[in-house]
Amino acid sequence: MSTDESAPTLRDRLREAKPPHPDVPALDPGAAPTDPRELVVEWLVDAVEAGVSQPQAMTLATVDADGAPASRVVLLKDVDSAFWFASSSLSPKGRQIEAEPRVALSFFWSERGRQIRVGGRAVAGPREVSESDFTSRHPASRAGAIALPQSSVIDDPEEARRALDAARTRIDENPDFAPDDWTAYRVEPESVEFWQATSGRDQVRLRYDRDGDDWTRSSLWP
Protein backbone atom coordinates (compact mmCIF):
# COMPACT_ATOMS: atom_id res chain seq x y z
CA MET A 1 0.00 0.00 0.00
CA SER A 2 1.54 3.28 -1.13
CA THR A 3 1.67 6.33 1.09
CA ASP A 4 1.84 10.00 0.23
CA GLU A 5 4.98 11.26 1.94
CA SER A 6 3.85 14.84 1.33
CA ALA A 7 0.65 14.34 3.35
CA PRO A 8 0.70 15.93 6.82
CA THR A 9 1.43 13.58 9.70
CA LEU A 10 -0.65 13.35 12.83
CA ARG A 11 2.05 15.36 14.59
CA ASP A 12 1.59 18.09 11.97
CA ARG A 13 -2.18 18.00 12.39
CA LEU A 14 -1.93 18.30 16.17
CA ARG A 15 0.37 21.30 15.88
CA GLU A 16 -2.32 22.97 13.76
CA ALA A 17 -4.95 22.54 16.50
CA LYS A 18 -6.68 25.75 17.54
CA PRO A 19 -5.19 27.31 20.70
CA PRO A 20 -7.35 28.87 23.42
CA HIS A 21 -9.18 32.05 22.54
CA PRO A 22 -6.73 34.99 22.69
CA ASP A 23 -9.02 36.95 25.00
CA VAL A 24 -8.50 34.78 28.09
CA PRO A 25 -8.64 35.98 31.71
CA ALA A 26 -5.52 36.90 33.62
CA LEU A 27 -4.02 35.33 36.74
CA ASP A 28 -2.10 37.63 39.05
CA PRO A 29 -0.30 35.48 41.66
CA GLY A 30 0.24 38.54 43.84
CA ALA A 31 -3.50 39.15 44.11
CA ALA A 32 -4.48 35.51 44.68
CA PRO A 33 -6.30 34.61 47.93
CA THR A 34 -4.48 32.87 50.77
CA ASP A 35 -6.74 29.80 50.47
CA PRO A 36 -6.71 28.05 47.06
CA ARG A 37 -10.30 26.84 47.46
CA GLU A 38 -11.48 30.43 47.19
CA LEU A 39 -9.77 30.73 43.81
CA VAL A 40 -11.19 27.36 42.70
CA VAL A 41 -14.72 28.59 43.42
CA GLU A 42 -13.97 31.89 41.66
CA TRP A 43 -12.78 30.06 38.55
CA LEU A 44 -15.74 27.66 38.60
CA VAL A 45 -18.22 30.52 38.78
CA ASP A 46 -16.36 32.29 35.97
CA ALA A 47 -16.53 29.14 33.82
CA VAL A 48 -20.28 28.79 34.41
CA GLU A 49 -20.91 32.44 33.60
CA ALA A 50 -18.71 32.20 30.49
CA GLY A 51 -20.81 29.30 29.17
CA VAL A 52 -18.16 26.59 29.47
CA SER A 53 -19.78 23.21 28.86
CA GLN A 54 -19.86 21.12 32.04
CA PRO A 55 -17.14 23.00 33.94
CA GLN A 56 -17.78 20.65 36.87
CA ALA A 57 -16.35 17.72 34.89
CA MET A 58 -13.01 16.70 36.39
CA THR A 59 -10.55 13.89 35.84
CA LEU A 60 -10.10 11.66 38.89
CA ALA A 61 -6.86 9.65 38.97
CA THR A 62 -6.39 6.71 41.33
CA VAL A 63 -4.05 3.76 41.74
CA ASP A 64 -4.90 0.20 42.68
CA ALA A 65 -3.27 -1.94 45.35
CA ASP A 66 -0.46 -2.82 42.92
CA GLY A 67 0.21 0.80 42.03
CA ALA A 68 -1.34 0.67 38.56
CA PRO A 69 -2.88 4.07 37.68
CA ALA A 70 -6.37 4.68 36.33
CA SER A 71 -8.27 7.83 35.43
CA ARG A 72 -11.80 8.76 34.47
CA VAL A 73 -14.01 11.84 34.33
CA VAL A 74 -16.46 12.41 37.20
CA LEU A 75 -18.60 15.37 38.19
CA LEU A 76 -17.69 17.74 40.99
CA LYS A 77 -20.65 18.12 43.34
CA ASP A 78 -19.42 20.87 45.67
CA VAL A 79 -16.40 22.65 47.11
CA ASP A 80 -16.15 23.55 50.79
CA SER A 81 -13.12 22.47 52.79
CA ALA A 82 -12.87 19.60 50.30
CA PHE A 83 -13.83 18.64 46.74
CA TRP A 84 -16.91 16.38 46.55
CA PHE A 85 -17.89 13.67 44.09
CA ALA A 86 -20.02 10.55 44.39
CA SER A 87 -19.77 6.93 43.26
CA SER A 88 -20.29 3.36 44.38
CA SER A 89 -17.72 2.18 46.88
CA LEU A 90 -17.85 -1.18 45.04
CA SER A 91 -16.82 0.38 41.73
CA PRO A 92 -13.22 0.10 40.51
CA LYS A 93 -12.45 3.63 41.70
CA GLY A 94 -14.16 2.95 45.04
CA ARG A 95 -12.05 -0.15 45.61
CA GLN A 96 -8.90 1.69 44.54
CA ILE A 97 -9.63 4.56 46.92
CA GLU A 98 -10.11 2.06 49.74
CA ALA A 99 -6.69 0.54 48.96
CA GLU A 100 -4.94 3.89 48.39
CA PRO A 101 -6.85 7.06 49.30
CA ARG A 102 -4.34 9.43 47.71
CA VAL A 103 -5.87 10.73 44.48
CA ALA A 104 -5.45 13.50 41.92
CA LEU A 105 -8.08 15.72 40.32
CA SER A 106 -7.78 17.97 37.28
CA PHE A 107 -10.04 20.45 35.54
CA PHE A 108 -9.40 21.88 32.06
CA TRP A 109 -11.42 24.65 30.44
CA SER A 110 -9.97 25.40 27.01
CA GLU A 111 -12.42 28.26 26.47
CA ARG A 112 -10.86 30.11 29.41
CA GLY A 113 -7.31 28.80 28.93
CA ARG A 114 -7.36 27.40 32.45
CA GLN A 115 -6.40 24.23 34.28
CA ILE A 116 -6.57 23.26 37.95
CA ARG A 117 -4.72 20.30 39.47
CA VAL A 118 -5.49 18.98 42.94
CA GLY A 119 -3.68 16.37 45.00
CA GLY A 120 -5.14 15.01 48.21
CA ARG A 121 -6.85 12.17 50.02
CA ALA A 122 -10.35 10.87 49.29
CA VAL A 123 -12.49 9.89 52.26
CA ALA A 124 -16.15 8.98 52.59
CA GLY A 125 -18.40 11.80 53.73
CA PRO A 126 -21.37 11.48 56.12
CA ARG A 127 -23.93 8.84 55.23
CA GLU A 128 -26.73 11.40 55.02
CA VAL A 129 -24.82 13.29 52.32
CA SER A 130 -24.43 10.10 50.30
CA GLU A 131 -28.14 9.34 50.57
CA SER A 132 -29.09 12.89 49.64
CA ASP A 133 -26.81 12.79 46.62
CA PHE A 134 -28.27 9.52 45.38
CA THR A 135 -31.93 10.48 45.80
CA SER A 136 -31.34 13.82 44.04
CA ARG A 137 -30.15 12.05 40.88
CA HIS A 138 -32.44 11.48 37.92
CA PRO A 139 -34.53 8.27 38.37
CA ALA A 140 -32.96 6.74 35.25
CA SER A 141 -29.49 7.37 36.66
CA ARG A 142 -30.47 5.84 40.00
CA ALA A 143 -31.89 2.76 38.28
CA GLY A 144 -28.72 2.31 36.26
CA ALA A 145 -26.62 2.59 39.42
CA ILE A 146 -28.42 -0.28 41.18
CA ALA A 147 -29.31 -2.56 38.26
CA LEU A 148 -25.84 -4.13 38.00
CA PRO A 149 -22.45 -3.52 39.63
CA GLN A 150 -20.63 -0.65 37.96
CA SER A 151 -18.18 -1.75 35.23
CA SER A 152 -19.49 -5.33 35.29
CA VAL A 153 -19.25 -7.24 32.01
CA ILE A 154 -22.54 -7.61 30.14
CA ASP A 155 -22.66 -11.29 29.17
CA ASP A 156 -26.39 -11.35 28.41
CA PRO A 157 -27.95 -8.10 27.12
CA GLU A 158 -31.48 -9.43 27.74
CA GLU A 159 -30.67 -10.22 31.36
CA ALA A 160 -29.14 -6.76 31.76
CA ARG A 161 -32.32 -5.16 30.40
CA ARG A 162 -34.44 -7.16 32.80
CA ALA A 163 -32.24 -6.06 35.70
CA LEU A 164 -32.63 -2.44 34.60
CA ASP A 165 -36.41 -2.78 34.35
CA ALA A 166 -36.52 -4.25 37.86
CA ALA A 167 -34.34 -1.41 39.13
CA ARG A 168 -36.66 1.18 37.56
CA THR A 169 -39.62 -0.44 39.27
CA ARG A 170 -37.79 -0.42 42.60
CA ILE A 171 -36.96 3.29 42.26
CA ASP A 172 -40.54 4.12 41.28
CA GLU A 173 -41.91 2.26 44.27
CA ASN A 174 -39.36 3.64 46.74
CA PRO A 175 -37.97 7.01 45.57
CA ASP A 176 -36.13 7.48 48.89
CA PHE A 177 -34.07 4.31 48.46
CA ALA A 178 -30.28 4.71 48.45
CA PRO A 179 -27.95 1.69 48.24
CA ASP A 180 -25.45 1.16 51.04
CA ASP A 181 -22.50 1.31 48.64
CA TRP A 182 -23.35 4.76 47.25
CA THR A 183 -20.76 7.11 48.68
CA ALA A 184 -20.21 10.84 48.64
CA TYR A 185 -16.43 11.21 48.65
CA ARG A 186 -14.59 14.31 49.79
CA VAL A 187 -11.08 14.96 48.52
CA GLU A 188 -9.16 16.85 51.18
CA PRO A 189 -6.57 18.88 49.24
CA GLU A 190 -2.90 18.88 50.06
CA SER A 191 -1.80 20.76 46.94
CA VAL A 192 -3.64 22.86 44.36
CA GLU A 193 -2.08 24.23 41.19
CA PHE A 194 -3.59 26.83 38.85
CA TRP A 195 -2.49 27.15 35.22
CA GLN A 196 -3.51 30.14 33.12
CA ALA A 197 -2.80 30.62 29.43
CA THR A 198 -2.14 34.15 28.21
CA SER A 199 -2.94 35.98 24.99
CA GLY A 200 0.51 35.01 23.72
CA ARG A 201 2.46 31.79 24.19
CA ASP A 202 3.23 32.34 27.85
CA GLN A 203 1.63 30.61 30.82
CA VAL A 204 1.16 31.54 34.46
CA ARG A 205 1.37 28.80 37.09
CA LEU A 206 0.56 29.17 40.77
CA ARG A 207 0.83 26.32 43.27
CA TYR A 208 -0.48 26.11 46.80
CA ASP A 209 0.90 23.54 49.25
CA ARG A 210 -0.71 22.81 52.60
CA ASP A 211 1.36 23.81 55.61
CA GLY A 212 -0.57 22.67 58.69
CA ASP A 213 -3.73 24.76 58.76
CA ASP A 214 -2.28 27.28 56.30
CA TRP A 215 -1.06 27.31 52.70
CA THR A 216 2.19 28.35 51.07
CA ARG A 217 2.14 29.83 47.57
CA SER A 218 4.74 29.42 44.84
CA SER A 219 4.93 30.76 41.29
CA LEU A 220 6.20 28.08 38.93
CA TRP A 221 8.18 28.46 35.73
CA PRO A 222 6.03 27.30 32.80
C-alpha positions as CSV (number, residue, x, y, z in Angstrom):
1,M,0.0,0.0,0.0
2,S,1.5,3.3,-1.1
3,T,1.7,6.3,1.1
4,D,1.8,10.0,0.2
5,E,5.0,11.3,1.9
6,S,3.8,14.8,1.3
7,A,0.7,14.3,3.4
8,P,0.7,15.9,6.8
9,T,1.4,13.6,9.7
10,L,-0.7,13.4,12.8
11,R,2.0,15.4,14.6
12,D,1.6,18.1,12.0
13,R,-2.2,18.0,12.4
14,L,-1.9,18.3,16.2
15,R,0.4,21.3,15.9
16,E,-2.3,23.0,13.8
17,A,-4.9,22.5,16.5
18,K,-6.7,25.7,17.5
19,P,-5.2,27.3,20.7
20,P,-7.4,28.9,23.4
21,H,-9.2,32.0,22.5
22,P,-6.7,35.0,22.7
23,D,-9.0,36.9,25.0
24,V,-8.5,34.8,28.1
25,P,-8.6,36.0,31.7
26,A,-5.5,36.9,33.6
27,L,-4.0,35.3,36.7
28,D,-2.1,37.6,39.1
29,P,-0.3,35.5,41.7
30,G,0.2,38.5,43.8
31,A,-3.5,39.1,44.1
32,A,-4.5,35.5,44.7
33,P,-6.3,34.6,47.9
34,T,-4.5,32.9,50.8
35,D,-6.7,29.8,50.5
36,P,-6.7,28.1,47.1
37,R,-10.3,26.8,47.5
38,E,-11.5,30.4,47.2
39,L,-9.8,30.7,43.8
40,V,-11.2,27.4,42.7
41,V,-14.7,28.6,43.4
42,E,-14.0,31.9,41.7
43,W,-12.8,30.1,38.6
44,L,-15.7,27.7,38.6
45,V,-18.2,30.5,38.8
46,D,-16.4,32.3,36.0
47,A,-16.5,29.1,33.8
48,V,-20.3,28.8,34.4
49,E,-20.9,32.4,33.6
50,A,-18.7,32.2,30.5
51,G,-20.8,29.3,29.2
52,V,-18.2,26.6,29.5
53,S,-19.8,23.2,28.9
54,Q,-19.9,21.1,32.0
55,P,-17.1,23.0,33.9
56,Q,-17.8,20.7,36.9
57,A,-16.3,17.7,34.9
58,M,-13.0,16.7,36.4
59,T,-10.5,13.9,35.8
60,L,-10.1,11.7,38.9
61,A,-6.9,9.6,39.0
62,T,-6.4,6.7,41.3
63,V,-4.1,3.8,41.7
64,D,-4.9,0.2,42.7
65,A,-3.3,-1.9,45.3
66,D,-0.5,-2.8,42.9
67,G,0.2,0.8,42.0
68,A,-1.3,0.7,38.6
69,P,-2.9,4.1,37.7
70,A,-6.4,4.7,36.3
71,S,-8.3,7.8,35.4
72,R,-11.8,8.8,34.5
73,V,-14.0,11.8,34.3
74,V,-16.5,12.4,37.2
75,L,-18.6,15.4,38.2
76,L,-17.7,17.7,41.0
77,K,-20.6,18.1,43.3
78,D,-19.4,20.9,45.7
79,V,-16.4,22.7,47.1
80,D,-16.1,23.5,50.8
81,S,-13.1,22.5,52.8
82,A,-12.9,19.6,50.3
83,F,-13.8,18.6,46.7
84,W,-16.9,16.4,46.6
85,F,-17.9,13.7,44.1
86,A,-20.0,10.5,44.4
87,S,-19.8,6.9,43.3
88,S,-20.3,3.4,44.4
89,S,-17.7,2.2,46.9
90,L,-17.9,-1.2,45.0
91,S,-16.8,0.4,41.7
92,P,-13.2,0.1,40.5
93,K,-12.5,3.6,41.7
94,G,-14.2,3.0,45.0
95,R,-12.1,-0.2,45.6
96,Q,-8.9,1.7,44.5
97,I,-9.6,4.6,46.9
98,E,-10.1,2.1,49.7
99,A,-6.7,0.5,49.0
100,E,-4.9,3.9,48.4
101,P,-6.9,7.1,49.3
102,R,-4.3,9.4,47.7
103,V,-5.9,10.7,44.5
104,A,-5.4,13.5,41.9
105,L,-8.1,15.7,40.3
106,S,-7.8,18.0,37.3
107,F,-10.0,20.5,35.5
108,F,-9.4,21.9,32.1
109,W,-11.4,24.7,30.4
110,S,-10.0,25.4,27.0
111,E,-12.4,28.3,26.5
112,R,-10.9,30.1,29.4
113,G,-7.3,28.8,28.9
114,R,-7.4,27.4,32.5
115,Q,-6.4,24.2,34.3
116,I,-6.6,23.3,37.9
117,R,-4.7,20.3,39.5
118,V,-5.5,19.0,42.9
119,G,-3.7,16.4,45.0
120,G,-5.1,15.0,48.2
121,R,-6.8,12.2,50.0
122,A,-10.3,10.9,49.3
123,V,-12.5,9.9,52.3
124,A,-16.2,9.0,52.6
125,G,-18.4,11.8,53.7
126,P,-21.4,11.5,56.1
127,R,-23.9,8.8,55.2
128,E,-26.7,11.4,55.0
129,V,-24.8,13.3,52.3
130,S,-24.4,10.1,50.3
131,E,-28.1,9.3,50.6
132,S,-29.1,12.9,49.6
133,D,-26.8,12.8,46.6
134,F,-28.3,9.5,45.4
135,T,-31.9,10.5,45.8
136,S,-31.3,13.8,44.0
137,R,-30.1,12.0,40.9
138,H,-32.4,11.5,37.9
139,P,-34.5,8.3,38.4
140,A,-33.0,6.7,35.3
141,S,-29.5,7.4,36.7
142,R,-30.5,5.8,40.0
143,A,-31.9,2.8,38.3
144,G,-28.7,2.3,36.3
145,A,-26.6,2.6,39.4
146,I,-28.4,-0.3,41.2
147,A,-29.3,-2.6,38.3
148,L,-25.8,-4.1,38.0
149,P,-22.5,-3.5,39.6
150,Q,-20.6,-0.6,38.0
151,S,-18.2,-1.8,35.2
152,S,-19.5,-5.3,35.3
153,V,-19.3,-7.2,32.0
154,I,-22.5,-7.6,30.1
155,D,-22.7,-11.3,29.2
156,D,-26.4,-11.3,28.4
157,P,-28.0,-8.1,27.1
158,E,-31.5,-9.4,27.7
159,E,-30.7,-10.2,31.4
160,A,-29.1,-6.8,31.8
161,R,-32.3,-5.2,30.4
162,R,-34.4,-7.2,32.8
163,A,-32.2,-6.1,35.7
164,L,-32.6,-2.4,34.6
165,D,-36.4,-2.8,34.3
166,A,-36.5,-4.3,37.9
167,A,-34.3,-1.4,39.1
168,R,-36.7,1.2,37.6
169,T,-39.6,-0.4,39.3
170,R,-37.8,-0.4,42.6
171,I,-37.0,3.3,42.3
172,D,-40.5,4.1,41.3
173,E,-41.9,2.3,44.3
174,N,-39.4,3.6,46.7
175,P,-38.0,7.0,45.6
176,D,-36.1,7.5,48.9
177,F,-34.1,4.3,48.5
178,A,-30.3,4.7,48.5
179,P,-28.0,1.7,48.2
180,D,-25.5,1.2,51.0
181,D,-22.5,1.3,48.6
182,W,-23.4,4.8,47.3
183,T,-20.8,7.1,48.7
184,A,-20.2,10.8,48.6
185,Y,-16.4,11.2,48.6
186,R,-14.6,14.3,49.8
187,V,-11.1,15.0,48.5
188,E,-9.2,16.9,51.2
189,P,-6.6,18.9,49.2
190,E,-2.9,18.9,50.1
191,S,-1.8,20.8,46.9
192,V,-3.6,22.9,44.4
193,E,-2.1,24.2,41.2
194,F,-3.6,26.8,38.9
195,W,-2.5,27.1,35.2
196,Q,-3.5,30.1,33.1
197,A,-2.8,30.6,29.4
198,T,-2.1,34.2,28.2
199,S,-2.9,36.0,25.0
200,G,0.5,35.0,23.7
201,R,2.5,31.8,24.2
202,D,3.2,32.3,27.9
203,Q,1.6,30.6,30.8
204,V,1.2,31.5,34.5
205,R,1.4,28.8,37.1
206,L,0.6,29.2,40.8
207,R,0.8,26.3,43.3
208,Y,-0.5,26.1,46.8
209,D,0.9,23.5,49.3
210,R,-0.7,22.8,52.6
211,D,1.4,23.8,55.6
212,G,-0.6,22.7,58.7
213,D,-3.7,24.8,58.8
214,D,-2.3,27.3,56.3
215,W,-1.1,27.3,52.7
216,T,2.2,28.4,51.1
217,R,2.1,29.8,47.6
218,S,4.7,29.4,44.8
219,S,4.9,30.8,41.3
220,L,6.2,28.1,38.9
221,W,8.2,28.5,35.7
222,P,6.0,27.3,32.8
